């Protein structure tokens, strides 16, 4: 008789893997190294994740929970510029937490690995596109043209990632937060300008 899978085990494993990787490079991940580090069998990892690429995808999705903050505040058709800005501020607050800076380091590493092997998988490109779509859709609702909204969404996503890179690299929360506040102010001003032109 086949064993009934324990559906709670996979999320537990993802959390354990994240903790294990906080001080390790993503490129070092193998089923064998994880099994040794977590004290589980390689069979357990293969059973729950299938392939290394699938495992990495699960890890990156778990790292990127902050997108849910912004999505939740902008899912409603009545979302405003205020709720959009609030979502970005909450996302930044998530970013500056020490543990989350380590998670962000892993996300950046995953993106660089993907750029070297673009045919292997595309989950970081998908994640980037997801972020741009959130911003673009919100700005269209504010009254921006689709072309302006797409461009501005890329500006804000790229600015946000650059500021997170600053945090990871320099570990200076005060300076990075000051720059974030400046960028957010300019972003808001541009949206108001574009909307006011119509």
C-alpha positions as CSV (number, residue, x, y, z in Angstrom):
1,X,0.0,0.0,0.0
2,X,1.4,3.5,-1.0
3,X,2.3,5.8,1.8
4,X,0.1,9.0,2.1
5,X,2.4,12.0,1.6
6,X,2.8,14.3,4.6
7,X,1.7,17.7,3.0
8,X,3.2,19.7,5.9
9,X,6.7,18.2,5.4
10,X,7.6,20.1,2.3
11,X,7.0,23.6,3.7
12,X,8.9,22.6,6.8
13,X,11.8,21.5,4.6
14,X,11.8,24.8,2.7
15,X,12.0,26.7,6.0
16,X,14.9,24.5,7.1
17,X,16.7,24.9,3.8
18,X,16.3,28.7,4.1
19,X,17.8,28.7,7.6
20,X,20.6,26.4,6.4
21,X,21.5,28.8,3.5
22,X,21.6,32.0,5.4
23,X,25.4,31.8,5.6
24,X,26.0,29.8,2.5
25,X,26.0,30.4,-1.3
26,X,23.1,29.1,-3.3
27,X,25.5,27.7,-5.9
28,X,26.7,25.2,-3.3
29,X,23.3,23.5,-3.0
30,X,23.1,19.9,-3.9
31,X,20.8,17.2,-2.6
32,X,23.7,15.6,-0.8
33,X,25.0,18.8,0.9
34,X,21.5,19.7,2.0
35,X,20.7,16.2,3.3
36,X,23.9,16.3,5.3
37,X,23.2,19.8,6.6
38,X,19.6,19.1,7.5
39,X,20.1,15.6,8.8
40,X,17.7,14.0,6.3
41,X,18.1,11.6,3.5
42,X,18.7,12.6,-0.1
43,X,15.6,10.5,-0.9
44,X,13.4,12.8,1.3
45,X,14.6,15.8,-0.7
46,X,14.2,14.2,-4.1
47,X,10.7,12.9,-3.0
48,X,9.5,16.4,-2.1
49,X,11.3,18.5,-4.7
50,X,12.1,16.3,-7.7
51,X,15.0,18.1,-9.2
52,X,17.6,20.6,-8.0
53,X,16.0,23.3,-10.2
54,X,12.6,22.6,-8.6
55,X,14.1,22.9,-5.2
56,X,15.8,26.2,-6.0
57,X,12.5,27.5,-7.4
58,X,10.7,26.6,-4.2
59,X,13.5,28.4,-2.2
60,X,13.3,31.5,-4.3
61,X,9.5,31.6,-4.0
62,X,9.8,31.4,-0.3
63,X,12.3,34.2,-0.2
64,X,10.1,36.4,-2.2
65,X,7.1,36.6,0.1
66,X,7.2,40.3,0.2
67,X,5.5,40.5,-3.2
68,X,2.4,39.4,-1.3
69,X,2.5,42.6,0.7
70,X,2.3,44.9,-2.3
71,X,-0.1,42.6,-4.1
72,X,-2.5,42.6,-1.2
73,X,-2.6,46.4,-1.0
74,X,-3.1,46.8,-4.7
75,X,-5.4,43.9,-5.7
76,X,-8.5,45.9,-5.0
77,X,-9.8,48.0,-7.9
78,X,-10.1,50.9,-5.4
79,X,-6.4,50.8,-4.7
80,X,-4.9,54.3,-4.5
81,X,-1.5,55.9,-4.9
82,X,-1.4,56.0,-1.1
83,X,-1.9,52.2,-0.7
84,X,0.7,51.6,-3.5
85,X,3.3,53.7,-1.6
86,X,2.4,52.0,1.6
87,X,3.0,48.7,0.0
88,X,6.5,49.8,-1.1
89,X,7.2,51.1,2.4
90,X,6.2,47.8,4.0
91,X,8.2,45.9,1.5
92,X,11.3,48.1,2.3
93,X,10.7,47.4,6.1
94,X,10.8,43.7,5.2
95,X,14.0,44.2,3.3
96,X,16.0,45.9,6.1
97,X,15.6,43.1,8.6
98,X,19.0,41.3,9.0
99,X,17.6,37.8,8.2
100,X,15.8,39.1,5.1
101,X,19.0,40.8,3.8
102,X,20.6,37.3,3.8
103,X,17.5,36.0,1.9
104,X,17.8,38.8,-0.6
105,X,21.5,37.9,-1.1
106,X,20.3,34.4,-2.1
107,X,17.8,35.9,-4.5
108,X,20.5,38.1,-6.2
109,X,22.7,35.0,-6.5
110,X,19.9,33.0,-8.1
111,X,19.4,35.8,-10.6
112,X,23.1,35.8,-11.5
113,X,23.2,32.1,-11.9
114,X,20.2,32.2,-14.1
115,X,21.8,34.9,-16.3
116,X,24.7,32.4,-16.9
117,X,22.4,29.6,-17.7
118,X,19.2,31.2,-19.1
119,X,18.0,27.9,-20.8
120,X,18.0,26.0,-17.5
121,X,15.1,27.9,-15.9
122,X,13.5,31.3,-15.8
123,X,12.1,31.7,-12.3
124,X,14.0,34.9,-11.5
125,X,13.0,36.5,-14.8
126,X,9.4,35.4,-14.0
127,X,9.7,37.0,-10.6
128,X,11.0,40.2,-12.1
129,X,8.2,40.3,-14.6
130,X,5.7,39.6,-11.8
131,X,7.0,42.6,-9.9
132,X,6.8,44.9,-13.0
133,X,3.2,43.7,-13.7
134,X,2.1,44.5,-10.1
135,X,3.4,48.1,-10.5
136,X,2.2,48.5,-14.1
137,X,-1.3,47.4,-13.3
138,X,-1.5,49.6,-10.3
139,X,-0.3,52.7,-12.2
140,X,-2.7,52.0,-15.1
141,X,-5.5,52.1,-12.5
142,X,-4.2,55.4,-11.3
143,X,-4.7,56.8,-14.8
144,X,-1.3,56.3,-16.4
145,X,-1.1,55.1,-20.0
146,X,0.1,51.5,-20.4
147,X,3.3,52.6,-22.0
148,X,4.2,55.1,-19.2
149,X,3.0,52.6,-16.6
150,X,5.3,49.9,-18.0
151,X,8.3,52.2,-18.0
152,X,7.7,53.6,-14.6
153,X,7.1,50.1,-13.1
154,X,10.5,49.1,-14.5
155,X,12.1,52.2,-12.9
156,X,10.7,51.5,-9.5
157,X,11.5,47.7,-9.6
158,X,15.0,48.4,-10.8
159,X,15.5,51.2,-8.2
160,X,14.2,48.9,-5.4
161,X,16.5,46.1,-6.4
162,X,19.4,48.4,-6.6
163,X,18.7,49.7,-3.1
164,X,18.4,46.1,-1.8
165,X,21.8,45.4,-3.4
166,X,23.2,48.4,-1.6
167,X,21.8,46.9,1.7
168,X,23.3,43.4,1.0
169,X,26.7,44.8,-0.1
170,X,27.2,47.7,2.3
171,X,25.1,46.7,5.3
172,X,24.2,50.4,5.9
173,X,20.5,50.5,6.7
174,X,20.4,54.2,7.5
175,X,22.1,55.3,4.2
176,X,20.0,52.8,2.1
177,X,16.8,53.9,3.8
178,X,17.5,57.5,3.1
179,X,18.1,56.7,-0.5
180,X,14.9,54.6,-0.6
181,X,12.9,57.5,0.8
182,X,14.3,59.8,-1.8
183,X,13.6,57.4,-4.6
184,X,10.0,56.8,-3.4
185,X,9.4,60.5,-3.2
186,X,10.6,61.0,-6.8
187,X,8.6,58.0,-8.0
188,X,5.4,59.3,-6.5
189,X,6.0,62.7,-8.0
190,X,6.5,61.2,-11.5
191,X,3.2,59.2,-11.2
192,X,1.4,62.4,-10.2
193,X,3.0,64.2,-13.1
194,X,2.0,61.5,-15.6
195,X,-1.6,61.3,-14.2
196,X,-2.0,65.1,-14.1
197,X,-1.0,65.4,-17.8
198,X,-4.0,63.4,-19.0
